[in-house]
Each structure stands twice: as C-alpha cells, then as structure tokens.
Amino acid sequence: PGPHGERLAAAVQVHVERALRRPRLAHALLAEPVSPEIEAVRLDCRHRFHLLFSEILQDGIAAGEFIPFDTELAAACITGALDEAIIWPFAKVADDARDKPVLVDFMVGFCMAGLDRFRTAGAGGLRRPA
Amino acid sequence: PGPHGERLAAAVQVHVERALRRPRLAHALLAEPVSPEIEAVRLDCRHRFHLLFSEILQDGIAAGEFIPFDTELAAACITGALDEAIIWPFAKVADDARDKPVLVDFMVGFCMAGLDRFRTAGAGGLRRPA
C-alpha cells in the first residue's frame, strides 16, 4: 500500500533528521542574513528539494497511488513547511535533545496528511497516527 | 464544530488570497535577494504570521477543540508552506488567472489536514474535501 507515499515520507524524514542533528548549523545555513549571491545558492538548493518531492508525487500519480493534483504546489508546501520548521522552532532544539523523534514524526505526519485526500482507495492512509 | 479551526482556516485563506491578488508583487516582497537589513524585516513579518497562527491554535487547545500539541511547530509548518507556495508556484500565476480559488482551496486544505489528527472527537473535520 503506497510505495511512493512511503518514498516521500522517507525523503521528508531524512531531510528533517539531518537538520535536527545540528539544529543551529541548519539554522545558520538556512536563515542567517547573507549576501544576495549566497541567497541565490540557497534558493537553488531549496528548488532541488522541491523538484525531488514533486517528482516522487508525479511517480505516485503515474502509478495510480494518487489521483492527479497540483504536485508543484504540494511540493512547495512540503519544502516550505520543513524549511520554516528548521529555521524557527528547530533552531531552539539542543544538539543532544532526546525528543527529536517526536519532532520528526510531527513533520512527516503534517506533510503526509496534506496529501491524504489525493490517495486512491487502494493506497490506504500511511503515517496517520491516531 | 470547531470555531478555532475555522479561524485558522480563514486566516490562512486571507493570507493566500491577498498574495494571489498580486502574485508577482508577493514574490518580490518575499523572495527577491535583498540587503540583510530588509531580510531582517522579512523575518519579523513572517514571525508575526507565525505568532498569529500559533495563538489561534493555542486558543483551540484551551477550548478543547484540539488535544495539546506543539503549536509552535505547527505554526511554522503553516507559515512555511504558505510562504514557499507564494514564492514559488504562485509567482507564475497571472494576476487575472481564473483558477485562483483552486489554489486557495489547496493551500487551506493542506494546512488544515495537518491538524486533523489533533482534533477532539466533538470538533469534527473541517475543510476536508472528498
């Protein structure tokens, strides 16, 4: 039930876990004011994540796991949600904090829930905790 | 069923609709590389949206509409999702495009779906299109 949904959830999870390993470094990389040149590199980086998420979703639609929807808009929602969480609340998390899995689960759950309504009947709802 | 969820959905909707009224202006305001001083103003602006969303969610928890959850993280997800959508796919939307309600519905639906699992039994699921 839902390999492409799982792929997306895994990609989101890896992205968030990597950021949470060094929260303050991630904050510096994403949010500290920098020169326009470096800002352009940042945008390009974000665009690559956007493309990755969008491509996984397009694969999911092609495979009949999701009904067709605006994958570019969905990918933007996911990329933006992750980046903002990394910039803002994550930056306050200590490097050795023990509650990181809770944060990771929250992020994965939030992003995947937004896609649930596009799942086809057979695909089932993944990552939808009670 | 769910006045605070409705408040949040309305706030999200207003934010997105305003951006969609002048998509390229919104893109310029949010995304064009600028000096660090202006970037700091941007961050402050985004922080205010963050606070607004977070406060509505805290009210919803206090009213028993939601079980307790990390409202700061949720507000970051919502703020980030909206901003990224405005920066990236929205910027390509013509000022007089006719399909804007579809985009607005998508954004509101995406953000609210991420909160569904925190709704108490009595609150019901709002904004969850078939």
Chai-1 contact restraints between the chains, C-beta under 6 A:
chainA,res_idxA,chainB,res_idxB,connection_type,confidence,min_distance_angstrom,max_distance_angstrom,comment,restraint_id
A,P33,B,P36,contact,1.0,0.0,6.0,A-B,restraint_1
A,P33,B,E39,contact,1.0,0.0,6.0,A-B,restraint_2
A,P36,B,P33,contact,1.0,0.0,6.0,A-B,restraint_3
A,E39,B,P33,contact,1.0,0.0,6.0,A-B,restraint_4
A,E72,B,P89,contact,1.0,0.0,6.0,A-B,restraint_5
A,L73,B,A85,contact,1.0,0.0,6.0,A-B,restraint_6
A,L73,B,P89,contact,1.0,0.0,6.0,A-B,restraint_7
A,L73,B,F106,contact,1.0,0.0,6.0,A-B,restraint_8
A,A76,B,E84,contact,1.0,0.0,6.0,A-B,restraint_9
A,A76,B,A85,contact,1.0,0.0,6.0,A-B,restraint_10
A,A76,B,W88,contact,1.0,0.0,6.0,A-B,restraint_11
A,A76,B,P89,contact,1.0,0.0,6.0,A-B,restraint_12
A,C77,B,A81,contact,1.0,0.0,6.0,A-B,restraint_13
A,C77,B,A85,contact,1.0,0.0,6.0,A-B,restraint_14
A,C77,B,F110,contact,1.0,0.0,6.0,A-B,restraint_15
A,T79,B,E84,contact,1.0,0.0,6.0,A-B,restraint_16
A,G80,B,G80,contact,1.0,0.0,6.0,A-B,restraint_17
A,G80,B,A81,contact,1.0,0.0,6.0,A-B,restraint_18
A,G80,B,D83,contact,1.0,0.0,6.0,A-B,restraint_19
A,G80,B,E84,contact,1.0,0.0,6.0,A-B,restraint_20
A,A81,B,C77,contact,1.0,0.0,6.0,A-B,restraint_21
A,A81,B,G80,contact,1.0,0.0,6.0,A-B,restraint_22
A,A81,B,A81,contact,1.0,0.0,6.0,A-B,restraint_23
A,D83,B,G80,contact,1.0,0.0,6.0,A-B,restraint_24
A,E84,B,A76,contact,1.0,0.0,6.0,A-B,restraint_25
A,E84,B,T79,contact,1.0,0.0,6.0,A-B,restraint_26
A,E84,B,G80,contact,1.0,0.0,6.0,A-B,restraint_27
A,A85,B,L73,contact,1.0,0.0,6.0,A-B,restraint_28
A,A85,B,A76,contact,1.0,0.0,6.0,A-B,restraint_29
A,A85,B,C77,contact,1.0,0.0,6.0,A-B,restraint_30
A,W88,B,A76,contact,1.0,0.0,6.0,A-B,restraint_31
A,P89,B,E72,contact,1.0,0.0,6.0,A-B,restraint_32
A,P89,B,L73,contact,1.0,0.0,6.0,A-B,restraint_33
A,P89,B,A76,contact,1.0,0.0,6.0,A-B,restraint_34
A,F106,B,L73,contact,1.0,0.0,6.0,A-B,restraint_35
A,F110,B,C77,contact,1.0,0.0,6.0,A-B,restraint_36
A,F110,B,G114,contact,1.0,0.0,6.0,A-B,restraint_37
A,A113,B,A113,contact,1.0,0.0,6.0,A-B,restraint_38
A,A113,B,G114,contact,1.0,0.0,6.0,A-B,restraint_39
A,G114,B,F110,contact,1.0,0.0,6.0,A-B,restraint_40
A,G114,B,A113,contact,1.0,0.0,6.0,A-B,restraint_41
A,G114,B,G114,contact,1.0,0.0,6.0,A-B,restraint_42
A,P129,B,R117,contact,1.0,0.0,6.0,A-B,restraint_43
